[in-house]
Amino acid sequence: MGVRPAVAPSITPVEMALLTARAGLVLNPGQMADLVLAWRQLLELAALIPRERAFADDFAFVFRLAPPLVARSAPERSARRPAPRAPAKPKKRETARRKTASRKR
């Protein structure tokens, strides 16, 4: 496949304790050991990701504009008419006011 980059140096439990303290986390020794182990495994997995392709091959870094729209000719515009609109319905507030006004009389 090619040459893989060297794995980043692993983190020590003391360094992880410093990072978790800066983040405001309070972990017991078992949780700290699990976190250090998970960090080491994450570095190993990240090293397995192939990095041989160019950025242009990655869809996250490619942006292509859509092709421009072709202008319509004048006869097509005039032949197309908007659909007729239905009459507007009265709002609920207006009908409620009418009902109360008729009751007062």
N, C-alpha and C positions, 0 to 999 in steps of 0.2 A: 504493500500500500504506500509506503513511503516512510520518511523519518518522522517519528512522533516527538513532540516536544518533551523535555524532561519533566517529571512530576514535580510540582512545587514542594518545598520542604514541608514536612508534616508539622502539625501544631502540638505543642506540649501542653500538659494539663495546667501548668502555671500560666501560659499565654492565654489559654481558653478561659481560665478564671479571671484574668484581667479583662478580657473582652466582655464576658458576661457581667462583671461588676460595672463596667462602663455603660452597659446596656440597661443596668438596673435589675438584672435577674439574680435571684437567690436560689441556687441549686444545691441539693445535697450531693455527697460524693458519688453515689450511684448514678445520678442524673448527669453529673459532670463527666464521668467515665463514658457514659453512653453518647454524650454530645461529642467528645473527643473522637470516639470510634466512628461516629457518623460523619464527622468532618473529614477524617482520613479516607473513608470509603468514597465520599463525595469527590475528593480530589482525584482519586484513582479513576472514577467513572468519567470525570470531566476530561481526563487525559486520553480517554478512548474516543472522544469525539473527533471525527476526521476534520482536518483543517486544510485540506489540499485544494479545495475549490476557491475560485475567486469570489469576491463579494458580489460581482455582477451576476453570478449564477444563483445567488440566493434571492428568493422572491421577496424577502423582507426588505431588501435594499434596492429593489427595482421599482421604478415608477414610470409607467408609460401613459401618455395622454391618449384619450379616445380619438379616433379619426374625426375630423371636422364634419359637421352636418352639411348636407347639400341643400342649398336654398331652393325652395319650391317655386315653381313658375306661377305667374299671375292668375291664369285660368283655374288652377287647382284651388287657390285661396278663395276665389269668388264662388266657386261651385259648392264649397263646403259652408253650410249655414249652421249657426248654433241651434241646439234643440230648444223648443219653446219651454218656458218656465211655468211651473204650476203657480196659481195664486198663493200669496203668502197667508199662512194660517195666523189667526190672532194669538197673541201671547197669553199665557195662562193668567197673568196678573190682570190683564184687561178683562177677561171673562169673569174672573172672581170679583172685580170691581162692579161689573155690570150686574151680577147676581145680587150683591149686597145693596146696590142702588135700587134695584127693583123691589127688594124686600122692605126698604125704608118707606116706600111710597104707599 
